[in-house]
Amino acid sequence: MQFASLPQSYKGRYPFTLSAPSFIYPADYVTNVKLLSPYLDEIELIFFDSASPGDLPDEALVDELAVLASDSDLTYNIHLPTDIDPGAQNAAIRQKAIDIIKYIIGLTESLEPSTYTLHLPFNAAIDSDGVSARCKRLCDSMTSLLSDGFDSRQITIENLHYPFEWADEIITAFDFSVCLDCGHLLLRGIDPESVFNQYADRITTLHIHGVANGQDHLSLDRLADSQLAGLMRILKHFSGVASVEVFSFAHLQTSLDFLAVHYDV
């Protein structure tokens, strides 16, 4: 199958590291990396799913990704699965989550990823004992996760669709980094600049994308003028990884064109 290519390279264009997900094209990891690597600084390797056979990476895939990175002056960041729950009430489910995270980290160490992005889910609908009890279980799981001496700052906790202060105790206690998803905040009516300023010394990764009509992960041109202005102010003070977290070629190309025009204004 023939896939369209981006019209120009953005490697080294910005003071931050420009990234995009590994599922821009309806194809596998290797195909996406091959097609995107000439144009971007980094690829966000998305391992969202873990439940089915073949969902998780294996050694052969990691070896091939390592060769592609070496050949293309490319780096990676890794998004850990979203279908695991290290804060679950069921101990077996918590342990399975930790085992999966440790497996992915161990397998992909050779890729030297800039960060591992982790979701800490809080779900009132499935918790009968409240936020504080879930926080305690998450703390126990994070203690287990870091028991092998892994650098906690390589793990970035992403803000989701709940008050981020619920995760603040965990972030501080374990000295985690923060992945600031600006689109998630905008969708909840929260100013990303205020959260950026609060966690500025911990933020290593940004997820940037457009929002409209209650939907996120749209192209950046869907941002309102005030939202765009705030994002540009954040980017002007940021030198970490900025991942344009969209999931189609059309949205990526539009976003990169839009960013190129407005960042330099």
C-alpha positions as CSV (number, residue, x, y, z in Angstrom):
1,M,0.0,0.0,0.0
2,Q,1.2,3.5,-0.9
3,F,1.2,6.1,1.9
4,A,1.6,9.8,1.6
5,S,4.7,11.5,3.0
6,L,5.1,14.7,4.9
7,P,6.1,17.6,2.6
8,Q,9.1,18.7,4.6
9,S,11.4,17.7,7.5
10,Y,10.9,19.2,10.9
11,K,14.0,17.6,12.4
12,G,15.8,20.1,14.7
13,R,13.5,22.9,13.8
14,Y,12.4,23.7,17.4
15,P,14.1,24.0,20.7
16,F,11.9,21.2,21.9
17,T,11.9,17.6,20.6
18,L,9.1,17.2,18.1
19,S,7.3,13.8,18.3
20,A,4.2,12.1,16.9
21,P,2.6,8.7,17.7
22,S,3.5,5.4,16.0
23,F,0.0,5.1,14.6
24,I,-0.3,7.9,12.1
25,Y,-0.7,5.4,9.3
26,P,-3.0,2.4,9.3
27,A,0.0,0.1,9.5
28,D,2.4,-1.6,11.9
29,Y,5.1,0.0,14.2
30,V,7.9,-0.5,11.8
31,T,6.1,1.0,8.8
32,N,5.1,4.0,10.7
33,V,8.6,4.6,12.0
34,K,10.1,4.2,8.6
35,L,7.7,6.7,7.1
36,L,7.9,9.3,9.9
37,S,11.6,9.1,10.9
38,P,12.9,11.4,8.1
39,Y,10.7,14.2,9.3
40,L,10.5,14.1,13.1
41,D,12.9,14.1,16.0
42,E,11.1,11.4,18.0
43,I,8.3,8.8,17.8
44,E,5.9,8.1,20.6
45,L,5.7,4.3,20.6
46,I,2.1,3.6,21.7
47,F,1.6,0.3,23.5
48,F,-2.0,1.1,24.6
49,D,-3.3,-2.5,24.6
50,S,-2.0,-5.5,26.5
51,A,-4.9,-7.9,26.8
52,S,-4.7,-9.9,23.6
53,P,-1.9,-12.1,22.3
54,G,0.5,-10.0,20.1
55,D,-0.5,-6.7,21.7
56,L,2.8,-6.3,23.5
57,P,6.2,-5.8,21.8
58,D,8.7,-8.6,21.5
59,E,12.5,-8.7,21.1
60,A,12.3,-8.9,17.3
61,L,10.3,-5.7,17.1
62,V,12.5,-3.8,19.5
63,D,15.7,-4.9,17.6
64,E,14.2,-3.6,14.4
65,L,13.2,-0.3,16.0
66,A,16.7,0.1,17.4
67,V,18.2,-0.2,13.9
68,L,15.7,2.3,12.5
69,A,16.6,4.8,15.2
70,S,20.3,4.4,14.7
71,D,19.9,4.8,10.9
72,S,17.6,7.9,11.1
73,D,18.9,10.0,14.0
74,L,15.7,9.2,15.8
75,T,14.7,8.8,19.4
76,Y,11.6,7.3,21.1
77,N,9.3,7.8,24.0
78,I,7.0,5.0,25.1
79,H,3.4,5.2,26.1
80,L,2.6,2.3,28.5
81,P,-0.7,0.4,28.2
82,T,-3.9,2.1,29.1
83,D,-5.9,-1.1,29.7
84,I,-4.1,-2.0,33.0
85,D,-5.0,-0.8,36.5
86,P,-2.2,-0.6,39.1
87,G,-4.7,0.9,41.5
88,A,-7.4,-1.8,41.2
89,Q,-9.0,-3.2,44.4
90,N,-8.2,-6.7,43.1
91,A,-4.6,-7.6,44.1
92,A,-4.1,-9.9,41.1
93,I,-5.1,-7.1,38.7
94,R,-2.6,-4.8,40.3
95,Q,0.2,-7.3,40.1
96,K,-0.6,-8.0,36.5
97,A,-0.3,-4.3,35.7
98,I,3.1,-4.0,37.4
99,D,4.3,-7.1,35.6
100,I,3.3,-5.7,32.2
101,I,5.0,-2.3,33.0
102,K,8.2,-4.0,34.1
103,Y,8.1,-6.3,31.0
104,I,7.9,-3.3,28.6
105,I,10.5,-1.3,30.4
106,G,12.9,-4.2,30.5
107,L,12.3,-5.1,26.9
108,T,12.7,-1.5,25.6
109,E,15.7,-0.3,27.7
110,S,18.0,-0.8,24.7
111,L,15.9,1.9,22.8
112,E,16.9,4.4,25.5
113,P,13.5,6.1,25.4
114,S,13.3,9.7,26.6
115,T,10.4,8.7,28.9
116,Y,7.8,6.1,29.7
117,T,4.3,7.7,30.0
118,L,2.0,6.1,32.5
119,H,-1.7,6.5,33.3
120,L,-2.8,6.4,36.9
121,P,-6.5,5.7,36.6
122,F,-9.0,7.0,39.2
123,N,-12.5,5.6,38.5
124,A,-15.2,6.3,41.1
125,A,-17.5,4.0,39.3
126,I,-15.4,0.9,40.2
127,D,-14.0,2.0,43.5
128,S,-16.2,1.5,46.6
129,D,-13.7,2.8,49.0
130,G,-12.9,6.2,47.6
131,V,-9.9,8.2,46.2
132,S,-7.7,8.0,49.3
133,A,-7.8,4.2,49.3
134,R,-7.0,4.0,45.5
135,C,-4.2,6.4,46.1
136,K,-2.8,4.0,48.8
137,R,-3.0,1.1,46.4
138,L,-1.3,3.1,43.6
139,C,1.5,4.0,46.0
140,D,2.0,0.3,46.9
141,S,2.1,-0.6,43.2
142,M,4.6,2.2,42.5
143,T,6.8,1.0,45.3
144,S,6.8,-2.4,43.7
145,L,7.5,-0.9,40.2
146,L,10.5,0.9,41.4
147,S,11.9,-1.9,43.6
148,D,14.4,-2.9,40.9
149,G,16.1,0.5,41.1
150,F,14.5,2.1,37.9
151,D,14.9,5.8,37.7
152,S,11.6,7.3,38.8
153,R,12.1,10.5,36.7
154,Q,12.0,8.4,33.5
155,I,8.3,7.7,34.3
156,T,5.9,10.5,33.4
157,I,2.5,10.6,34.9
158,E,-0.1,11.9,32.4
159,N,-3.1,14.0,33.5
160,L,-6.3,12.3,32.6
161,H,-10.0,13.3,32.9
162,Y,-10.0,13.7,36.7
163,P,-8.6,16.4,39.0
164,F,-4.9,16.0,38.7
165,E,-4.3,16.9,42.3
166,W,-5.5,13.4,43.1
167,A,-2.3,12.1,41.6
168,D,-0.1,14.8,43.1
169,E,0.8,12.9,46.3
170,I,2.0,10.0,44.2
171,I,4.0,12.2,41.8
172,T,5.7,14.0,44.7
173,A,6.3,10.9,46.9
174,F,8.0,8.9,44.1
175,D,9.6,11.9,42.3
176,F,7.9,11.1,39.0
177,S,8.0,13.4,36.0
178,V,4.8,14.8,34.5
179,C,3.4,14.4,31.0
180,L,1.1,17.4,30.5
181,D,-1.7,16.6,28.1
182,C,-2.9,20.1,27.1
183,G,-5.8,18.7,25.1
184,H,-7.2,16.8,28.1
185,L,-7.0,20.0,30.2
186,L,-8.7,22.1,27.5
187,L,-11.5,19.6,27.2
188,R,-12.2,20.0,31.0
189,G,-12.1,23.8,30.7
190,I,-8.8,24.1,32.5
191,D,-6.0,26.5,31.4
192,P,-2.9,24.4,30.5
193,E,-0.6,27.3,31.4
194,S,-1.6,27.3,35.0
195,V,-0.9,23.5,35.3
196,F,2.3,23.9,33.3
197,N,3.5,26.6,35.7
198,Q,2.6,24.4,38.7
199,Y,4.6,21.4,37.5
200,A,7.2,23.2,35.3
201,D,10.2,21.5,37.0
202,R,8.7,18.1,36.5
203,I,7.3,18.3,33.0
204,T,9.4,16.4,30.5
205,T,6.6,15.7,27.9
206,L,3.7,17.6,26.4
207,H,0.9,16.0,24.4
208,I,-0.6,18.7,22.1
209,H,-3.7,18.4,20.0
210,G,-6.8,20.2,19.0
211,V,-10.2,20.1,20.8
212,A,-13.6,20.9,19.6
213,N,-17.2,19.9,20.5
214,G,-16.2,17.7,23.4
215,Q,-13.6,15.8,21.3
216,D,-9.8,15.8,21.6
217,H,-6.9,14.5,19.6
218,L,-7.9,16.6,16.7
219,S,-5.6,18.7,14.5
220,L,-4.1,21.8,16.1
221,D,-6.0,24.1,13.8
222,R,-9.1,23.2,15.8
223,L,-7.8,25.2,18.8
224,A,-9.6,28.5,19.5
225,D,-7.4,31.6,19.3
226,S,-7.1,31.9,23.1
227,Q,-6.2,28.3,23.4
228,L,-3.6,28.5,20.7
229,A,-2.0,31.6,22.3
230,G,-1.6,29.8,25.6
231,L,-0.1,26.7,23.9
232,M,2.4,28.9,22.0
233,R,3.5,30.5,25.3
234,I,4.1,27.1,26.8
235,L,6.1,25.9,23.9
236,K,8.3,29.0,23.9
237,H,9.4,28.0,27.5
238,F,9.7,24.3,26.8
239,S,12.7,22.2,25.8
240,G,11.4,18.7,26.4
241,V,9.4,16.4,24.1
242,A,6.3,17.8,22.5
243,S,4.2,15.0,20.9
244,V,1.5,16.0,18.4
245,E,-0.8,13.3,19.7
246,V,-3.1,12.8,16.7
247,F,-3.9,9.5,15.0
248,S,-4.1,10.2,11.3
249,F,-1.8,11.5,8.6
250,A,-4.3,14.3,7.7
251,H,-4.4,15.5,11.3
252,L,-0.6,15.3,11.6
253,Q,0.1,17.2,8.4
254,T,-2.4,19.9,9.2
255,S,-1.0,20.2,12.8
256,L,2.6,20.5,11.7
257,D,1.8,23.1,9.1
258,F,-0.2,25.0,11.7
259,L,2.5,24.8,14.3
260,A,5.1,25.9,11.8
261,V,3.2,29.1,11.0
262,H,2.1,30.0,14.5
263,Y,5.3,29.1,16.5
264,D,7.3,31.7,14.5
265,V,4.7,34.5,14.8
